Amino acid sequence: MPAHFPALSFDAGVAYPEVNDLRKALDAADWPAVRAVFADRDPATRTLLVGAAGDQDGTEPLLRRAYDDDPTDALTGTLLGNCLIRTGWRIRSAARAQYVSRSQFDQFHEYLRRAEQVLIDVTARHEDDPAAWTQRITLARGLELGQNEARRRYDRLARHHPHHLPAQASLLQQLCPKWSGDWDRMFGFARECAQAAPAGAPNAALIAEAHLERWLDVDTERERAAYLRSTPVVDEIMQAGQRSVLHPDHVDRGDWVWVRSTFALMFSLTEQWTAAASQFTALGNLGTEYPWTYVDGAEGFTQYRAKAYAKGGQS
């Protein structure tokens, strides 16, 4: 175990230099520079960058001007649509529905409806755009359009990009009971995606995420502990890791920090310490707010990392 760790960061700009390039371009309202950041990116990275743009405040005027200049362009529409979605979700907040005011809900839905109109046009003109369809899956959840519509949108994307993990992760949330789904559909979809993807691909992270969601829904600490000790759960999480991040053909791409963070947490919760240590080693000083927010954020990351190295060794 190292004597000293570098400062932990959940900032995407630390993990992905292109995110910092995008932030600078947006801050400067330099649309050509924004376009340059997206040039020749693979689908997963493109979707990651769209999300990073949406996290930045004050970008709507620039994106609106770019969209008005060329409403047929896929990038401008996708970025504007995502900006509207993120703005709406910030107004709604992450609170449970009973703690969100009617005014908040009205503004939230208004922003989402505006985003939907923009993104409908994008996907009509560019039906193979993975980032735009990913946003439309998120919209289906926010606008409460139902399970069938969310799956329809995913299936449209999957015709062109059958293993697009960001879209699969978005649909997985829709399939959870908290969004009117059920556990059988959620697990069925996660397993379907993991099995269909090539060995070494990151998609089996969906199985780890599915077990995280199921664990979080268990009522008592005793039942939670029993769930994590269950042999089928422990074995399935390890098998998912062996198919993805532990596979010799695995290469970190796109949302790799989230993928490894999810496995680091679930290997830790199921006390598979050697596998957990290997993920913490790969992560170094990097992590993501989700899923660590469920276990006290940076403090939870640090505690589980120390335990993994103590019990499982550093890989």
N, C-alpha and C positions, 0 to 999 in steps of 0.2 A: 504494500500500500504506500503511495507517495507520501512523503513527509508534509508536503504543502501542495494544495490545489490552487490553480489560478481562479480568479473571481468568476463565480457562476453567472451566466447570462442567459436570459430567456428572450433576448432581443434578436429578431430575425436578421437584422442588419449585421450582427456579429457572425452569424452562421453563414449568411449568403451575401457576398460582396455586391451582387447585382441589386439587392434590395436597397443598399445604401446609395448606389448609383441612381436608382429610381427615386428615392426620397429627395436627393439633391436636384434632380431634374424637375420634380413636381414643385419643390420649394421655389425654384427659379422660374416657374411657369414656362419652362422651355419644352414646348411640345415636340420638336424634332429630337431632342435628347431623350424624351420619354419613349418615343417610337424606337430609338436606337437600342434602348435597354431591352426591348422585347424582341428584337430582330433575331431570328434563327433559334429561338428557345424551344425546347421540347415541350410537349403538352403539360406535363406536371409542373415544370418550372414556370411556364406561362401562367398557369392557374395560380400558383403561389404568388407570383408578382402582381396579378390582378387583386388578390386578397390584400397584399401589402399596400397597394395603392389605396384601397378602400379604408385602411386603418389610419390614413393620414388626413388630418383635418384641413379644411380650407381649399380643397382641390376642385370642388364642384364648378366654380366659375371657369377655370381652365378647361375642364372636361366638357362643359356645356358649350364653350366657344368652339372647341375642336369638333364636337358632334354636330353643331349647327353648320360648320364649314363643310363637313362630309358625313351625313347621316348614314351613308351606305358602308362606311368602313367598320370592319369587325372590331378592331381594337378600341376605337373611340366609344362605340356603343357599349361594349362589354365593361369598360372602365367606368363610364357614366352610370350604367345600370348598377354595378357593384357599389359605387359611391352612394347612390340613393338607398340601396339596401342597408349598408352599414350605418348611414345617418339615421334611417328609420329605427334600426335595432338599438342604436344608442339612446334614442328618445324613449323607446319602450323599456330599456334596461334589462338586466338579466334576472330581475325579480320574478317570483311566481305570479301567475296571472291575477290572483286575488289582491296583490299589492300594487298592481299597475292601474293608474287612473283611466277613466274613460277618455279624457283628453289625450293622454299618452297613446292609448290604443288607436284613437282616431288619426293622430299624426303618423303613427307607425304604419298603419294600413295605407294611408295616403302616399307615403314615400314608396312603399312596396308596390302599389298599383302603378305609380309612375315608372318605377324600375321595370315592371313587367311589360309595359308598353314598349319601352326601349329594347328590351331583350327579346321580345317576340319578333321584332323586326330584324334583329341581329341573326337569330337562329333561322329565320325564314330565308335570309339572303346567304347565310353561311352555316348551312345545316351541320357541318362537321366541326364547328368551333367548340372545343371541349370546355373552355373557361366559361363561355356564355351559357352552355347547357348546365354546367355545375351551378351557376348562379340561379338558374331557373328551377333547379331542384330545391335549393334553399328557399326560393320564393314560394314554391308550392307549400312548404312547411309553414312559413310565416303567414301566408294568406289562407291557411287551413283549407286547401283545395282537396285534401284527402289522399289516401294511400294509392288509389288507382292512378290518379293524375301524376303523382310524384314518380311512380314506377314507369308510367308512359314516357315521361321526360327522360328518365334514365335510359330506357330502352332505345329512345331516339339517339342519344349520345353513344350508347354501346354499339350501335351499328358501325360507327366509325372508329371508336376508341373503346374496345371491349374491356380493357383493364385499367381504366382511368381512376386511380385511387381517390383523388379528391371528390369526385362525383359519387363514388361508392360510399365513402365515409359520410357524405351528406345524406344519402338515401338511408344509410344504416340508422341515423338519428331519427328519420321519419318513421322507421319501422319499429322503434322502441315504444313501449306502452305509454310513455309520457307524451308522445305525439300521436296517440290513438292507434298504435300498432300493437304487436304482441310478440312475446319472446320467441315463439316458434318461427315466425316470419323473419325476425331479426337474425337469429342464429342460422336459419336456412340460407338467407342471402349472404351472410359472412362466409359460410362454408362453400357456397356456390362460387363466390368470387375467388376464394383462396385456391380451390381446386382447379378452376379454369385457367388461372394465371400460370405462366411458366415457372418452373422451379427456380428459386432465387429471387423472384419478384417480391415486392414489398406487400402485396395485397393480403397476405395472411395476417397482417397486423389487424385486420378487421375482426378476426376471431378473438384476439387479445382484447380489442376494444369492446366487443360484444360481452365478454365475460366481465370486464370492468363495469359496464352498464348494469349487468345483472346483479353483480355484487353490491353496487351502490343502492340497489332497490331493496335489498334484504333488510328486514326490520330491525333485528337485534344484533348486538355485537357477537353473541354466541352463534347465531345462525350465519353471520358473515364469516366468522372463523371456520365454521364447518364447511361452508361453501368453498373456501380457498384450500381446504385440506382434502376436498373430494378428489379421489383418484381420477375420475374422468375429466374434471376441470384441469387438474395439474397436467395430466398427460396431453390434453388437447392444446393447451398453451405451449407446451414444449414442442409438440409436433408442428404447430404453426410457426414457431421460431425456426425449427429445423428446415421448414420449407421456404423460409424467407431470410431473415437476418443472420441465421446460423448456417445457411447453405453456402457451400464454396463458390457458387456462381453469383452470390449477391453483390450488387454494386450500389452504393448510396447515390440516389438521385432525387430530385424534386423535394418532397417533404420528408427527407431522411431523418431529420432531427425529431419530428413528431413520431415517425415509425419506431425509431430506436428508443425514444422516451416511453412510448406505450409498452414496448416489450420490457424495458428496464423496470418499469413499475410492476407489471404483472408477474414477471419472474421473481421480483422481490416479494410481492404479496403472497405468492405461492411457495416461497422459500426455496426457489431453485437458484441458489446463490452464485454458482459458477457461471451460469448463463447470464444472470443479472450483471455480474462483474464485467463480463465481456461487452455488454451494452454500455455500461458506464465508461469503460475505457474508450470505446468508439466515440462516445459523446464528448469526452473531455470536459470542457467547461460550459458546454451548451445544453440547453433544454428548451422546452416549450411550456407556455402557461397551462395548456391542456395537454396531458392529463394531470400534471403535478398539482394543479389547483385543488384537486380532490384530496390531497394528502399534505396540506399546509405549504404548498408551493415550494420555494427554494429550500425551506427548512426540511421538508419531507424528502426532497431530492438528496440533500446532503446527508441526512440520517440513513436513508436506504443505501446510498453509495458506500458510506463507511461500513455498514453492516455487510454489504455484498463483498467488499474487499477483505474484510476480516474473516468471513465465513467461506467465501468462494474463491478467494485469491484474485489477483489482477491478471487478466488475459491480455 
